[in-house]
Amino acid sequence: MTETESNPIDWQTQATAYELLAFTFRYPGPELAEAVASGEWADAAREVVEALALGLPEGWGEGLVGYEGRDADELLHALRAEATRLFVGAPEPAVSPYEGVWRAADDGVQALLFVNPHSMEVERFMKSCGVGRPEGTNEPLDRADTELEFLQYLCMLETGLAEAPEGVRVPEDGWAGARARFLEEHALAWMPRFAERVAEESRESFYRAAGELLAEVLGDSSVSS
């Protein structure tokens, strides 16, 4: 499905969905723990799903009820422990959050953060749209939450809710085209598998629900790009 006058893409809702998912897959902070404990995260996820006319697996989020009312500090500790096991690991994460690692496995080569061709392509793509690595950070830009945040940014550029930095030209195919290309060339080449693996591997109901939500939003992106 492509954008038409009778079936337009709701760019603002897409931006909201990517924003929620980027927030979800960052290393957990107090804001996430509070949102999960209060039920706000589950409510926001359901609102996004309804607005995008998506469907979630039967029984989605049932385990989230157990978090509601839980002490936020205690929950933050549990979420950080699981995020570390899943995405950082010692010596290896249960589920790598980096595109370059997944794509290197597809290519049958060893993954090297930063210097693998896929990570470098992501960095070049983002730079062409006015996004670079924040000062003082040393993190590859092909991480799941960073790519989701970039997709949010492209949607916001398309709606006019954000402006590209001075000197950055609008691509020939527009910001909508840039989003479609980034999805095809990068996010959809690995992130659906990442989402499925997170849902399978997580010992915490939150990350199982998060993986299923990500899979549904990406599935919608693949047909509406």
C-alpha positions as CSV (number, residue, x, y, z in Angstrom):
1,M,0.0,0.0,0.0
2,T,1.3,3.4,-0.9
3,E,0.2,6.8,0.0
4,T,-2.8,8.1,-2.0
5,E,-5.4,10.8,-1.6
6,S,-7.9,8.2,-0.5
7,N,-5.5,6.4,1.8
8,P,-3.0,8.9,3.1
9,I,-0.3,8.0,5.6
10,D,-0.9,9.5,9.0
11,W,2.5,10.9,9.4
12,Q,1.9,12.4,12.9
13,T,0.6,9.0,14.3
14,Q,3.6,7.2,12.6
15,A,5.9,9.7,14.3
16,T,4.2,9.0,17.7
17,A,4.6,5.3,17.2
18,Y,8.3,5.6,16.4
19,E,8.8,7.9,19.3
20,L,7.2,5.5,21.7
21,L,9.3,2.6,20.4
22,A,12.5,4.6,20.6
23,F,11.7,5.5,24.2
24,T,10.9,1.8,24.8
25,F,14.2,0.4,23.5
26,R,16.6,2.9,25.0
27,Y,18.4,1.8,28.1
28,P,15.7,2.1,30.8
29,G,15.5,5.3,32.8
30,P,13.2,6.4,35.6
31,E,10.7,7.8,33.1
32,L,10.2,4.4,31.5
33,A,9.8,2.6,34.8
34,E,7.2,5.2,36.0
35,A,5.3,4.9,32.7
36,V,5.2,1.1,33.0
37,A,4.3,1.1,36.7
38,S,1.5,3.6,36.1
39,G,0.1,1.8,33.1
40,E,0.8,4.8,30.9
41,W,3.1,2.9,28.6
42,A,0.5,0.2,28.0
43,D,-2.2,2.8,27.4
44,A,0.0,4.7,24.9
45,A,0.8,1.4,23.1
46,R,-2.8,0.6,22.7
47,E,-3.6,4.1,21.5
48,V,-1.0,3.8,18.8
49,V,-2.2,0.4,17.7
50,E,-5.8,1.7,17.5
51,A,-4.8,4.9,15.6
52,L,-2.8,2.9,13.1
53,A,-5.6,0.2,12.8
54,L,-3.2,-2.5,13.7
55,G,-3.8,-5.8,15.5
56,L,-1.8,-7.3,18.3
57,P,-1.5,-11.0,19.3
58,E,-4.3,-12.3,21.4
59,G,-3.6,-11.7,25.1
60,W,-1.0,-9.0,24.3
61,G,0.1,-7.2,27.4
62,E,-1.6,-9.4,29.9
63,G,1.7,-9.6,31.9
64,L,1.9,-5.8,32.1
65,V,-0.9,-5.7,34.7
66,G,1.6,-7.2,37.2
67,Y,3.8,-4.1,36.9
68,E,1.0,-1.6,37.7
69,G,1.4,-0.1,41.2
70,R,4.8,-1.6,41.6
71,D,7.5,0.6,43.2
72,A,9.1,2.5,40.3
73,D,12.7,2.2,41.6
74,E,12.3,-1.6,42.1
75,L,10.9,-1.9,38.6
76,L,13.7,0.2,37.1
77,H,16.2,-2.1,38.6
78,A,14.4,-5.1,37.0
79,L,14.1,-3.5,33.6
80,R,17.7,-2.4,33.6
81,A,18.8,-5.9,34.6
82,E,16.8,-7.4,31.7
83,A,17.9,-4.7,29.2
84,T,21.5,-5.4,30.1
85,R,21.0,-9.2,29.6
86,L,19.2,-8.8,26.4
87,F,21.1,-5.9,24.7
88,V,24.5,-5.6,26.4
89,G,25.3,-9.1,27.7
90,A,28.5,-10.6,29.0
91,P,30.2,-11.5,26.9
92,E,27.4,-11.4,24.2
93,P,23.9,-9.9,24.4
94,A,21.0,-12.3,24.0
95,V,19.7,-10.1,21.2
96,S,22.0,-7.6,19.6
97,P,20.4,-4.1,19.1
98,Y,22.7,-3.2,16.2
99,E,21.8,-3.4,12.6
100,G,25.5,-4.0,11.7
101,V,25.6,-7.2,13.8
102,W,22.5,-8.7,12.2
103,R,23.5,-7.7,8.7
104,A,27.1,-9.0,9.2
105,A,25.6,-12.4,10.2
106,D,23.5,-12.3,7.0
107,D,26.7,-11.6,5.0
108,G,28.6,-14.4,6.8
109,V,31.2,-12.1,8.2
110,Q,32.4,-10.9,11.6
111,A,30.5,-7.9,12.9
112,L,32.7,-4.9,13.8
113,L,30.8,-2.0,15.4
114,F,31.2,1.4,13.7
115,V,33.4,0.1,10.8
116,N,31.1,-2.4,9.2
117,P,29.6,-1.3,5.9
118,H,26.0,-1.3,7.1
119,S,26.7,0.8,10.1
120,M,28.6,3.3,8.0
121,E,25.8,3.4,5.5
122,V,23.3,4.3,8.3
123,E,25.6,7.0,9.5
124,R,26.0,8.5,6.0
125,F,22.2,8.3,5.5
126,M,21.5,10.1,8.8
127,K,24.1,12.7,8.1
128,S,22.6,13.5,4.7
129,C,19.3,14.2,6.5
130,G,21.0,16.4,9.2
131,V,21.5,13.9,12.0
132,G,24.9,13.1,13.5
133,R,26.2,11.4,16.6
134,P,25.6,13.6,19.6
135,E,28.7,15.3,21.1
136,G,30.4,13.4,23.8
137,T,28.8,10.0,22.8
138,N,30.6,7.1,21.3
139,E,27.7,4.9,20.3
140,P,27.0,3.5,16.8
141,L,24.0,5.1,15.1
142,D,22.6,1.8,13.8
143,R,21.1,0.8,17.2
144,A,17.4,0.0,17.3
145,D,16.3,3.0,19.3
146,T,18.4,5.4,17.3
147,E,17.0,4.2,14.0
148,L,13.5,4.4,15.4
149,E,14.1,8.0,16.6
150,F,15.5,8.8,13.1
151,L,12.2,7.4,11.5
152,Q,10.3,9.7,13.9
153,Y,12.4,12.6,12.8
154,L,11.7,11.9,9.1
155,C,8.0,11.7,9.7
156,M,8.1,15.0,11.6
157,L,10.0,16.6,8.7
158,E,7.3,15.4,6.4
159,T,4.6,17.0,8.5
160,G,6.5,20.2,9.1
161,L,6.7,19.6,12.8
162,A,10.5,19.7,12.5
163,E,12.9,21.5,10.3
164,A,16.2,20.1,8.9
165,P,19.3,21.9,10.0
166,E,20.5,24.8,7.9
167,G,22.4,23.6,4.8
168,V,20.6,20.2,4.6
169,R,18.7,19.8,1.4
170,V,15.4,18.1,1.0
171,P,16.0,14.8,-0.9
172,E,14.7,14.6,-4.5
173,D,12.0,12.1,-3.3
174,G,11.2,14.3,-0.3
175,W,11.2,13.3,3.4
176,A,8.5,10.7,2.7
177,G,10.8,9.1,0.2
178,A,13.8,9.2,2.6
179,R,11.7,7.4,5.1
180,A,10.7,4.8,2.6
181,R,14.3,4.3,1.5
182,F,15.6,4.0,5.1
183,L,12.9,1.5,5.9
184,E,13.7,-0.6,2.8
185,E,17.5,-0.3,3.0
186,H,17.9,-0.5,6.7
187,A,15.2,-0.9,9.4
188,L,13.1,-3.5,7.6
189,A,16.2,-5.5,6.7
190,W,16.8,-6.6,10.3
191,M,14.5,-5.0,12.9
192,P,11.5,-7.4,12.4
193,R,13.8,-10.3,13.3
194,F,15.1,-8.3,16.2
195,A,11.6,-7.6,17.4
196,E,10.7,-11.3,17.2
197,R,13.8,-12.4,19.0
198,V,13.2,-9.9,21.8
199,A,9.7,-11.2,22.3
200,E,11.0,-14.8,22.4
201,E,14.0,-14.2,24.6
202,S,12.7,-11.8,27.2
203,R,12.1,-13.0,30.8
204,E,10.2,-9.8,31.5
205,S,6.6,-9.3,30.2
206,F,7.4,-5.7,29.3
207,Y,10.0,-6.6,26.7
208,R,7.9,-9.4,25.3
209,A,5.1,-6.9,24.8
210,A,7.5,-4.3,23.4
211,G,8.9,-6.8,20.9
212,E,5.4,-7.7,19.7
213,L,4.5,-4.0,19.4
214,L,7.6,-3.2,17.4
215,A,6.8,-6.1,15.0
216,E,3.3,-4.8,14.4
217,V,4.4,-1.2,13.8
218,L,7.1,-2.4,11.4
219,G,4.7,-4.6,9.6
220,D,2.5,-1.6,9.0
221,S,5.5,0.5,7.9
222,S,6.4,-2.1,5.3
223,V,3.0,-1.8,3.6
224,S,2.6,2.0,4.0
225,S,6.0,3.2,2.9
